[in-house]
Amino acid sequence: IFAGLQEYVEAVSFQYFIKTRSLISVEEINKQLIFTAEDREETTNMTSNSHDKEPHTWSLKVTPVDYLLGVADLTGELMRLCIGSVGNGDIDTPFELSQFLRQIYDGFTFIGNTGPYEVSKKLYTLKQSLAKVENACYTLKVRGSEIPKHMLADVFSTKTELIDQEEGLP
């Protein structure tokens, strides 16, 4: 169930970021995972009274570790959003995402190797996503005026492939 909760955190965090341009808290996520339903106790004569209904509450709890791992996965989605926005001619979003990803990365570096093993593993991927976004921003700033907007996506996809090859990724 932990992998599913991390995927849920990633999805909810991405949706929240799209709407608010900020990071959702673990408390807010946990509030969304409380479910209430009324259970009707059947009587022998099949009549229903209001005091026959008893509310039941179910909840899931996202642990701080699952939250961190989900947020780390979110960074990959934000990196793809950055590259996609450049392909659509949006040159403001990459700079906004760069700052946001830098804040997340800085937060993860405070945890460093003191956290669970999975967190330090995801830190490497987070760093790659940040590097790709910062590279996109650098290219936009330095060469953006030279490259026609319709060709920017090709430039970034080629650079992303080169970064992946240098780091030994498929």
C-alpha positions as CSV (number, residue, x, y, z in Angstrom):
1,I,0.0,0.0,0.0
2,F,3.0,2.3,0.6
3,A,3.8,2.7,-3.1
4,G,0.1,3.4,-3.8
5,L,0.1,6.1,-1.2
6,Q,3.2,7.7,-2.6
7,E,1.6,7.7,-6.1
8,Y,-1.5,9.3,-4.5
9,V,0.7,12.0,-2.9
10,E,2.4,12.6,-6.2
11,A,-0.9,13.0,-8.1
12,V,-2.6,15.2,-5.4
13,S,0.5,17.3,-5.1
14,F,0.7,17.8,-8.8
15,Q,-3.0,18.8,-9.0
16,Y,-2.6,21.2,-6.0
17,F,0.5,22.8,-7.6
18,I,-1.3,23.3,-10.9
19,K,-4.1,25.1,-9.0
20,T,-2.2,27.0,-6.3
21,R,1.5,27.1,-7.4
22,S,2.4,25.8,-4.0
23,L,3.0,22.5,-2.2
24,I,0.2,20.7,-0.4
25,S,0.9,19.7,3.2
26,V,0.7,16.2,4.6
27,E,-2.0,17.4,7.0
28,E,-4.1,18.6,4.1
29,I,-3.6,15.3,2.2
30,N,-4.6,13.3,5.3
31,K,-7.8,15.4,5.7
32,Q,-8.8,14.3,2.2
33,L,-8.4,10.7,3.2
34,I,-11.2,10.6,5.9
35,F,-14.3,9.0,4.7
36,T,-17.7,8.9,6.5
37,A,-20.7,6.7,5.7
38,E,-23.9,6.0,7.5
39,D,-24.6,2.4,8.3
40,R,-28.3,1.4,8.6
41,E,-29.1,-1.3,11.0
42,E,-32.0,-3.3,9.7
43,T,-34.8,-4.0,12.1
44,T,-37.0,-7.0,11.9
45,N,-40.0,-5.1,10.7
46,M,-37.9,-3.1,8.1
47,T,-38.7,0.3,9.5
48,S,-36.1,2.9,9.6
49,N,-35.7,5.4,12.4
50,S,-33.2,8.2,12.5
51,H,-31.4,6.7,15.5
52,D,-30.9,3.4,13.7
53,K,-28.2,5.1,11.6
54,E,-24.7,5.1,12.9
55,P,-22.0,7.0,11.2
56,H,-18.8,5.1,10.4
57,T,-15.5,6.7,9.7
58,W,-12.6,5.3,7.7
59,S,-9.3,7.0,7.1
60,L,-5.9,6.4,5.6
61,K,-2.8,8.1,7.0
62,V,0.0,9.2,4.8
63,T,3.2,8.9,6.9
64,P,5.8,11.7,6.7
65,V,8.1,9.3,4.8
66,D,5.4,8.4,2.2
67,Y,4.7,12.1,1.8
68,L,8.4,12.9,1.2
69,L,8.7,10.1,-1.3
70,G,5.6,11.3,-3.1
71,V,6.9,14.8,-3.2
72,A,10.2,13.5,-4.6
73,D,8.2,11.8,-7.4
74,L,6.3,15.0,-8.0
75,T,9.5,16.7,-9.1
76,G,9.7,14.4,-12.2
77,E,6.2,15.5,-13.2
78,L,7.2,19.2,-12.7
79,M,10.2,18.6,-14.8
80,R,8.0,17.2,-17.6
81,L,5.6,20.2,-17.2
82,C,8.6,22.5,-17.6
83,I,9.8,20.9,-20.8
84,G,6.2,20.7,-22.1
85,S,5.6,24.3,-21.4
86,V,8.6,25.3,-23.4
87,G,7.4,23.2,-26.3
88,N,4.1,25.2,-26.1
89,G,5.9,28.5,-26.2
90,D,5.5,29.3,-22.5
91,I,8.8,30.6,-21.3
92,D,7.7,31.9,-17.9
93,T,6.7,28.5,-16.4
94,P,10.3,27.0,-16.5
95,F,11.6,29.9,-14.3
96,E,8.8,29.5,-11.8
97,L,9.3,25.7,-11.7
98,S,13.0,26.1,-11.3
99,Q,12.6,28.2,-8.1
100,F,10.0,25.8,-6.8
101,L,12.1,22.7,-7.5
102,R,15.1,24.4,-5.9
103,Q,13.1,25.0,-2.7
104,I,12.1,21.3,-2.6
105,Y,15.6,20.2,-3.3
106,D,17.0,22.5,-0.5
107,G,14.4,20.9,1.8
108,F,15.5,17.4,0.9
109,T,19.2,18.3,1.4
110,F,18.4,19.2,5.1
111,I,17.2,15.6,5.5
112,G,20.2,14.3,3.6
113,N,21.5,10.9,4.6
114,T,19.8,11.1,8.0
115,G,16.4,10.0,6.6
116,P,15.3,6.6,5.3
117,Y,17.2,5.0,2.5
118,E,14.4,5.5,0.0
119,V,14.6,9.3,0.6
120,S,18.3,9.5,-0.3
121,K,17.7,7.4,-3.4
122,K,15.0,9.7,-4.6
123,L,17.2,12.7,-3.9
124,Y,19.4,11.7,-6.8
125,T,16.4,11.7,-9.2
126,L,15.2,14.9,-7.8
127,K,18.6,16.5,-8.4
128,Q,18.4,15.3,-12.1
129,S,15.0,16.8,-12.5
130,L,16.2,20.1,-11.1
131,A,19.3,20.0,-13.3
132,K,17.1,19.5,-16.4
133,V,14.8,22.4,-15.4
134,E,17.8,24.7,-14.6
135,N,19.4,23.7,-17.9
136,A,16.1,24.7,-19.7
137,C,16.1,28.0,-18.0
138,Y,19.8,28.6,-18.8
139,T,19.1,27.8,-22.5
140,L,16.1,30.1,-22.5
141,K,18.0,33.0,-20.9
142,V,21.1,32.7,-23.0
143,R,19.9,31.3,-26.3
144,G,16.1,31.9,-26.2
145,S,16.1,34.8,-28.5
146,E,18.2,32.9,-31.1
147,I,15.9,29.9,-31.2
148,P,12.4,30.1,-32.7
149,K,9.8,29.2,-30.2
150,H,8.5,26.3,-32.3
151,M,12.0,24.7,-32.2
152,L,12.6,25.1,-28.4
153,A,11.0,21.7,-27.6
154,D,13.5,19.9,-29.9
155,V,16.4,21.6,-28.4
156,F,15.3,20.6,-24.9
157,S,14.5,17.0,-25.7
158,T,18.0,16.6,-27.3
159,K,19.7,18.2,-24.2
160,T,17.6,16.0,-21.9
161,E,18.7,12.9,-23.8
162,L,22.4,14.0,-23.5
163,I,22.1,14.6,-19.7
164,D,20.5,11.1,-19.3
165,Q,23.3,9.5,-21.4
166,E,26.0,11.2,-19.4
167,E,24.5,9.9,-16.1
168,G,24.1,6.4,-17.5
169,L,20.3,6.4,-17.7
170,P,18.4,4.5,-20.5
